[in-house]
Amino acid sequence: MAEHTFALLLSFTKKVPQLNSDLRKGDWRPGYWGKQMTDLYGLTFGLFGVGRIGSEVAKRAKAFDMNLIYHDVVRREDLEKSLGMEYVSFDRLLAESDVLSLHTPLSPATRGIIDEAAFAKMKPTAILVNTARGAVVDEPALVRALESGRIAGACLDAYSLEPLAAPHPLHRLEDRLPNLVITPHLGYGARTGRAMIYYAATQMIDGVEGRVPQNVLNPEVIARRRH
């Protein structure tokens, strides 16, 4: 997922889809597209959520020599020390991020949190990346922000309705919203996919055979059963 986050971001900033399409048609315009590309080094990379995936994304952003800021319900002093990340308020995260990458779970508190008011606080040059959950973003508000130039662009791999279908605002975009890169919720490769299946199977076996599975979300249930 961390790799896919950067695949989306690099596709957008380096105009890979457009360059690929143009060159296949015999259109050689490096000068034209070069002026529209963005360099990542030195930009401020903001993370909303730095759990397992968010922290891996942060490591990759650090490798690009980006400035790291984050907001989360849990402060990660370990990452602040190891990666030089700065903990900021949610409003500062919106205002200062050149790239805002979402890695928060969907909850009543985060549903639609990236809304019209949030876009109004972001830089007009900002790029939104959502590889978390689609409903964290108010998608109609995102479309308006992209159409109006309120933000520079967005990269999405998750949506409130999957697969995309009417009446979702991103259904059958065709040539609309050229400042948007989208993929169909597939942030893993073949090797990772096999590992996920294996891990899930071993956890089920542990549960059936009376062992405590790793990464239990509600360990209090196991504690009650033991009593």
C-alpha positions in Angstrom: 0.0 0.0 0.0 2.9 2.3 0.8 4.4 1.6 -2.6 1.1 2.2 -4.3 0.7 5.5 -2.6 3.9 6.7 -4.2 3.1 5.1 -7.5 0.0 7.3 -7.6 1.8 10.4 -6.5 4.6 10.0 -9.0 2.2 9.2 -11.8 0.5 12.6 -11.0 3.6 14.7 -10.4 5.6 13.3 -13.3 2.6 13.1 -15.7 3.2 9.5 -16.5 -0.3 8.7 -17.9 -0.2 11.7 -20.2 3.3 11.1 -21.4 2.6 7.5 -22.1 -0.6 8.4 -24.0 1.1 11.2 -26.0 4.1 9.2 -27.0 2.0 6.2 -28.1 0.3 8.6 -30.5 3.7 9.9 -31.8 3.4 13.2 -29.9 6.9 14.1 -28.6 6.6 17.2 -26.3 9.1 16.9 -23.4 9.3 20.7 -23.2 5.6 21.1 -22.9 5.2 18.5 -20.2 8.4 19.3 -18.4 7.0 22.7 -17.3 4.0 20.9 -15.7 6.0 18.4 -13.7 6.6 18.7 -10.0 9.7 17.7 -8.1 9.0 16.1 -4.7 12.2 16.9 -2.9 11.8 19.8 -0.5 8.0 19.7 -0.5 6.0 19.2 2.7 4.4 15.8 2.9 1.5 15.7 5.3 0.1 12.4 6.7 -3.3 12.1 8.3 -2.8 8.9 10.2 0.6 7.2 10.8 -0.3 3.6 11.7 1.3 0.7 10.0 0.7 1.9 6.5 1.1 5.6 7.2 4.5 5.0 8.9 5.7 3.1 5.9 4.6 5.9 3.6 6.5 8.3 5.8 9.7 6.3 5.4 9.4 6.5 1.6 8.6 10.2 1.7 11.8 10.7 3.8 13.8 9.0 1.1 12.5 11.6 -1.4 13.9 14.3 1.0 10.5 15.7 1.8 9.6 17.6 4.9 7.3 15.4 7.1 4.4 16.6 9.2 1.5 14.5 10.5 -1.7 14.5 12.6 -3.1 11.5 14.4 -5.0 10.7 17.5 -1.9 9.0 18.8 1.4 10.9 18.8 4.3 8.9 17.3 7.4 10.2 19.1 9.3 7.2 17.8 8.8 8.4 14.2 9.4 12.0 15.2 12.9 10.9 16.4 13.7 8.5 13.6 12.3 10.4 10.6 12.3 14.0 11.9 8.5 14.2 11.6 6.6 17.1 13.2 3.3 16.6 14.9 0.8 19.4 13.9 -2.8 20.2 14.4 -5.3 19.1 11.8 -5.7 22.7 10.6 -1.9 23.1 10.2 -1.8 19.8 8.4 -4.3 21.1 5.8 -2.7 24.5 5.5 1.0 23.4 5.2 0.9 20.2 3.2 2.0 20.2 -0.4 1.0 16.6 -0.5 -1.7 15.4 1.9 -1.8 11.6 2.2 -4.7 9.9 4.0 -4.1 6.8 6.1 -6.7 7.0 8.7 -9.4 4.4 9.5 -13.0 5.2 8.6 -15.0 6.1 11.7 -17.8 8.5 12.7 -15.1 11.1 13.5 -13.3 10.8 10.1 -16.2 10.2 7.8 -16.3 13.1 5.3 -13.6 15.0 7.3 -11.9 16.1 4.0 -14.8 18.3 3.0 -15.5 21.7 1.5 -14.1 23.5 4.6 -11.0 21.4 4.5 -10.3 22.1 0.9 -10.7 25.8 1.6 -7.8 25.6 4.0 -5.5 23.7 1.6 -2.9 25.3 -0.7 -4.1 25.7 -4.3 -1.0 23.8 -5.3 -1.7 20.9 -2.9 -2.2 17.3 -4.0 -4.5 15.0 -2.1 -3.7 11.2 -2.0 -6.3 8.8 -0.6 -5.4 5.2 -0.3 -7.4 4.7 3.0 -11.2 4.7 2.8 -13.2 6.6 0.2 -15.7 8.0 2.6 -13.0 9.9 4.5 -13.3 12.3 1.6 -16.5 14.3 0.7 -16.3 13.2 -2.9 -18.7 15.7 -4.4 -16.7 18.5 -2.6 -13.5 17.0 -4.1 -14.9 17.1 -7.6 -15.7 20.8 -7.1 -12.3 21.5 -5.7 -10.6 19.8 -8.7 -12.9 21.5 -11.2 -12.4 25.0 -9.7 -8.7 24.6 -9.2 -9.1 25.0 -5.4 -6.4 22.2 -5.2 -4.0 21.1 -7.9 -5.0 17.5 -8.0 -5.8 14.2 -6.4 -4.8 10.6 -6.5 -7.4 8.0 -5.4 -7.4 4.3 -4.8 -10.5 4.1 -2.5 -14.1 5.3 -3.0 -17.3 5.4 -1.0 -19.0 3.2 -3.6 -17.1 0.3 -5.0 -17.0 -0.6 -7.9 -17.6 2.9 -9.2 -21.1 3.2 -10.6 -23.8 5.8 -11.0 -24.6 8.0 -9.2 -21.0 8.3 -7.9 -19.5 11.6 -9.1 -16.4 9.8 -10.4 -18.3 7.2 -12.5 -17.3 7.2 -16.2 -15.1 10.3 -16.1 -13.9 9.9 -19.6 -11.7 13.0 -20.3 -13.1 15.0 -17.3 -10.8 16.0 -14.4 -7.4 15.6 -16.0 -5.9 16.6 -12.6 -7.1 13.3 -11.1 -5.3 9.9 -11.1 -7.5 6.9 -10.1 -7.0 3.2 -9.6 -9.5 0.5 -8.6 -8.6 -0.2 -4.9 -5.7 -2.5 -5.6 -2.9 -1.3 -3.5 -1.0 -4.6 -3.3 1.1 -6.8 -5.7 1.0 -10.5 -6.3 3.5 -11.3 -3.6 1.9 -9.1 -1.0 -1.5 -10.5 -1.9 -0.3 -14.1 -1.3 1.2 -13.0 2.0 -2.1 -11.5 3.1 -4.0 -14.6 2.3 -1.5 -16.8 4.1 -1.5 -14.5 7.2 -5.3 -14.5 7.4 -5.4 -18.3 7.1 -2.8 -18.8 9.9 -4.7 -16.5 12.2 -7.9 -18.4 11.7 -6.0 -21.7 12.4 -4.6 -20.2 15.6 -8.1 -19.2 16.7 -9.6 -22.6 16.0 -6.8 -24.4 17.7 -7.0 -22.3 20.8 -4.1 -20.0 20.3 -4.4 -16.2 20.5 -4.1 -14.7 17.0 -1.7 -11.8 16.4 -3.1 -8.3 16.2 -6.4 -9.0 17.9 -8.5 -5.8 17.8 -10.6 -6.7 20.9 -8.3 -8.7 23.3 -10.7 -8.0 26.1 -13.0 -10.7 24.6 -10.2 -13.3 24.9 -9.6 -12.2 28.5 -13.2 -12.7 29.4 -13.3 -16.2 27.8 -10.3 -17.2 29.9 -12.2 -16.3 33.1 
